Amino acid sequence: MNNQVINQYNHLITTLCLGLFLAGIVLYMYFLSLSVMHVVMRKEAMHNLNELRSEIARLESAYIVAQHRISTEVATVGGFTENHNKIFISRAEQNLVFRSDAE
């Protein structure tokens, strides 16, 4: 009788260990596939982020072009014309300023 109880106890422990081992394998496979899925989702999110950044840059460029066109149109409505001979600094005439002490 004592031998039969020990055999049942050993069978229970063996079954429990085998069940834990199989559960460990299943959980390992689950977490491995979960991490692979997260890596794929992260790469997809980074790709979408790069596409959105490109779209934002394109829209900003179109906005700058439209803003320049509107500024030109508004300036011509007021009667202004474009100056093709732009001179910002001219050294054509060199004038010296003298201070007279006689004054």
C-alpha positions as CSV (number, residue, x, y, z in Angstrom):
1,M,0.0,0.0,0.0
2,N,2.8,2.4,0.8
3,N,4.4,1.6,-2.5
4,Q,1.2,2.4,-4.4
5,V,0.9,5.8,-2.7
6,I,4.5,6.6,-3.6
7,N,3.9,5.6,-7.2
8,Q,0.8,7.9,-7.4
9,Y,2.8,10.7,-5.8
10,N,5.6,10.2,-8.3
11,H,3.1,10.1,-11.2
12,L,1.5,13.3,-10.0
13,I,4.9,15.1,-9.8
14,T,5.9,13.8,-13.2
15,T,2.6,15.0,-14.7
16,L,3.0,18.4,-13.0
17,C,6.6,18.8,-14.3
18,L,5.6,17.8,-17.8
19,G,2.7,20.2,-17.7
20,L,4.9,23.1,-16.5
21,F,7.5,22.3,-19.2
22,L,4.8,22.4,-21.9
23,A,3.4,25.6,-20.5
24,G,6.9,27.1,-20.5
25,I,7.3,26.2,-24.1
26,V,4.0,27.6,-25.1
27,L,4.7,30.9,-23.2
28,Y,8.1,31.1,-24.7
29,M,6.7,30.8,-28.2
30,Y,3.9,33.4,-27.3
31,F,6.4,36.0,-26.0
32,L,8.8,35.4,-28.9
33,S,6.1,36.0,-31.5
34,L,4.9,39.0,-29.5
35,S,8.3,40.6,-29.5
36,V,8.7,39.9,-33.3
37,M,5.3,41.5,-33.8
38,H,6.3,44.6,-31.8
39,V,9.6,44.9,-33.8
40,V,7.6,44.8,-37.1
41,M,5.0,47.3,-35.8
42,R,7.9,49.6,-34.7
43,K,9.5,49.5,-38.1
44,E,6.1,50.2,-39.7
45,A,5.6,53.1,-37.4
46,M,9.0,54.5,-38.2
47,H,8.3,54.1,-42.0
48,N,5.0,56.0,-41.5
49,L,6.8,58.7,-39.5
50,N,9.3,59.2,-42.3
51,E,6.5,59.4,-44.8
52,L,4.7,62.0,-42.7
53,R,7.9,64.0,-42.3
54,S,8.3,64.0,-46.1
55,E,4.7,65.1,-46.6
56,I,5.1,67.9,-44.0
57,A,8.3,69.1,-45.8
58,R,6.4,69.1,-49.2
59,L,3.5,71.0,-47.7
60,E,5.8,73.5,-46.1
61,S,7.5,74.1,-49.5
62,A,4.1,74.5,-51.2
63,Y,3.1,77.0,-48.4
64,I,6.3,79.1,-48.9
65,V,5.7,79.2,-52.7
66,A,2.1,80.2,-52.2
67,Q,3.0,82.8,-49.6
68,H,5.6,84.3,-51.9
69,R,3.1,84.4,-54.8
70,I,0.5,86.1,-52.6
71,S,3.0,88.7,-51.4
72,T,3.9,89.5,-55.0
73,E,0.3,89.8,-56.0
74,V,-0.6,92.0,-53.1
75,A,2.4,94.3,-53.9
76,T,1.5,94.7,-57.5
77,V,-2.1,95.6,-56.6
78,G,-0.7,98.7,-54.7
79,G,1.1,99.8,-57.8
80,F,4.5,98.6,-56.8
81,T,6.8,97.2,-59.5
82,E,9.8,94.9,-59.2
83,N,13.2,96.6,-59.2
84,H,15.6,94.7,-61.3
85,N,18.6,97.0,-60.5
86,K,18.9,96.3,-56.8
87,I,21.7,98.2,-55.1
88,F,22.0,97.6,-51.4
89,I,25.4,99.3,-50.9
90,S,26.9,101.7,-53.3
91,R,30.4,103.0,-53.3
92,A,29.9,105.2,-56.4
93,E,30.5,108.5,-54.5
94,Q,32.9,108.6,-51.7
95,N,32.1,111.6,-49.5
96,L,34.1,112.6,-46.5
97,V,32.6,114.6,-43.8
98,F,34.8,117.4,-42.4
99,R,34.1,119.2,-39.3
100,S,35.0,122.8,-39.2
101,D,36.3,124.2,-36.0
102,A,35.6,127.7,-37.2
103,E,31.9,127.5,-36.5
